[in-house]
Amino acid sequence: FGPADIGPMIKPLCAELGRRLADTDVVPTGQLTCYYEKSADDSVIVHAAVPVGNEPTRLNGLTVAELAGADRAVAIVHRGSMDDVLSSWQTMARWIDANGQRSTGCPRELYLECPEDPDQWVTELQEPIE
């Protein structure tokens, strides 16, 4: 799965998360995160999430879930549009291979700065490893 497959899903998914959050009692405590997991049929499930600082009761169709932690992970900061994120993911994948590591768990994107101009975005890419 790559940006061409996932990219078109992210913007509407995050917009829907924002719309639903507006009508909840969720108290976000951090940055928007998207994470990816393979399903049993090898398709990719894309999630949009925010850290929660309370026990919400009014969820407006959203789900509270705990993301699995990782003992070790590799991360890289991508600066610029997410249209160009593949090169950053590839740089990280090459480092993982070159250092005898193996990817495990769900890769994540933590959106640190998201101004109106997507070329100015700052995103941390995270990959659990062992």
C-alpha positions, 0 to 999 in steps of 0.5 A: 500500500502506498500514498497513491492508494491511501492519500485520497482516503486521508483528507476525507477521513480526517475531515469526518473525524473533525466533524464528528468530534465537534459533537462529542464530549471528547477532549483531545490532548494531542496531535492528529495521528493516522495509522495503518494496519493490514486486515485478514484479507491483506487490504489496508485499514486506515485510521484517523485518531487523536489522543483523548484526555477524558472518559467520553460518554458522547462519541457521535459514532467514534470509538475510543481505542488504545493504540498498541505501544512499541518497545522500539520504533524508528521515526523520520520527520517529513517536511512538505506535502503528503503528496511527496511522503513516499520518499521519506517512507522509503528512506526509513525503509532503507534504514530499517533494512540496512540496520538489520531491523524488521518492521512490526506493528502499525506504521503511523503519521503524527501531524505536527504542523498543518498550516493551510499550505500543505508544502509547509506541513511537518509530519513525523513518520513512525514505524515500530521495529524489532 
